[in-house]
Amino acid sequence: MTQLIIGTAQFGMNYGIANSTGQPSEKTIREIIECATTNEILYYDTAISYGSSEEVLGKIFGELGIHQQVKVFTKIPKRTKTDSQASIDDSVKKSINRLKTDHLFGLLIHNESDYLYLEELRKIKEAGLCKHIGLSTGHDPSFNSEILKNENLGLLQIPANLLDRRNLVPNILDNTAEKQIIVRSIYLQGLFSIMPQVLSVFHRPLRSLLEQLNQIAQNFGMGIHELALRYILSYLPSYVVLGAESLLQFQNNLAWFKRGPLDRDILKRINAVSYDLDFQLITPHLWPK
């Protein structure tokens, strides 16, 4: 069964193309975490590069007394040629200290070009500092299919959504206990929150496609965000990552998540839509700053 992970990039910095409120207050973050705990949502996704996210999480976990309950995935930043095993160990231990826990549930390499460091992460796992290790990757299904063959890899975090289906292929999404798939970017970093008629000049070529998807959602009595989330749930990943800037956003995400995968006829309607588009439009790191 797919598990919900709370994405926490927003907790440590301004994040998302449609984020109009900025970094949420500590009070709001606490409300989200309290609501998540009440609903037995215990997974969190963070990273050293997410500003103050690890510190904020650790502070609130400690104050709420849940630091032994939560299951945190974090990511180490891009490595350099001079990085040693000791420097990686030190980076991980600092994350654990900031999170006020004694070990990590998941430890991932944040840059796919650093995949050779999986051997170093294996040693960290063997030392008992984390339960699972893996890699956060991008949009190349060939690379992702190949890296899944790495015996050290237990987690693969990939982007996928209604518009970006490059990774939605069987040889990537065949989850096993040893190879678990985490899907992020389900709302395409907030792009689905923007009304099609007010898209930026850069994203305007997506207008017709987004209007068609919004219409499908409306025809089946839901909004585009619910459609987007439940579309990914239909592929049965091990985990989905969903961020939130407010308690209401989290509550909506949770309600949609609990409704589960889409019916087959809705999937058929979505997959019948033509997706002839420029990949730059759906690849966030290629968007104009």
Residue, then its C-alpha position, 0 to 999 in steps of 0.5 A: m500500500t502506498q504511504l504518504i510522505i510529507g514534503t518539507a522543502q517549504f518548511g525551510m525556504n520559499y518553494g514552488i512556482a505558485n507559492s504566494t505565502g512564502q515559507p510557513s510559520e513555525k506555528t503552521i508547521r506545527e499544526i501540520i505535523e500535529c494533524a499528520t501525527t493524529n492521522e498516523i502519517l509519520y513519514y517526512d522528506t527533507a534534505i540538507s539543502y532545504g534551508s532550515s527544514e531539518e532544524v525546524l522538524g527536529k525542534i517540533f518533533g522534540e517538543l511534541g515528543i514524537h522523534q522516536q515515532v517519525k520516519v525521516f528521509t533526508k538527502i546529502p548534497k552534491r559531492t565533490k572529488t575531495d569528499s571522503q567517507a569521513s566527511i559524508d559520515d559527518s554530514v549524515k551525523k549532523s542531519i541526525n543531530r538537527l532532526k533530534t533522532d538517533h537514526l534515519f529511516g531513509l538516506l538518499i543521494h540528492n544528485e543522480s550524478d553522485y550514484l557512485y557514492l552509494e557504496e559509502l551510503r552502504k557503510i553508513k547503513e551498516a553502521g546503523l545510522c539509517k534503515h534504507i539508502g538510495l538515490s533521488t534522480g531526474h527524468d531519464p527513464s533509461f538511467n533510472s531503469e539501469i540504476l535500479k539494478n545496483e545492489n546497494l540501492g533500496l530507494l529510488q525517488i523520481p519525479a512524475n505527474l499528469l504531464d510528466r510520464r517519462n518515469l511511469v513505465p513498468n521496469i521502474l515502477d515494479n516495487t519490491a521490498e528491496k527496491q522501493i519507489i518514491v514519487r515526487s513533483i506530483y503537482l509539478q512544483g505548483l504548476f497545477s495551482i495556476m489557472p490555465q488562462v494566466l500561465s506565464v509566457f513560458h508555460r503558455p504552450l501547456r494551456s490547452l493540455l491543462e484545460q483538457l485535464n481540468q475538464i476531465a477532473q470537473n467531469f468526474g466531480m473533482g479538482i485538478h489536484e485530486l486528479a493529479l494525486r490519485y493518478i499517481l496513486s493508480y501506479l502503486p508506488s511505495y511512497v508519494v511526497l506531498g508538500a503543504e504550505s498550510l494546514l488546509q493544504f495538508q488536510n486536502n492532500l490527506a483527504w484526496f490521498k485516502r480516496g486512493p487510485l482512480d477508476r479505470d475509466i478515468l485513467k482511460r480518459i486521461n491517457a487518451v489525451s495527446y501529450d505532444l509537448d516540449f519536455q523543457l516545459i515540464t522539467p523544473h530545473l530548466w524553467p527560467k528563474 
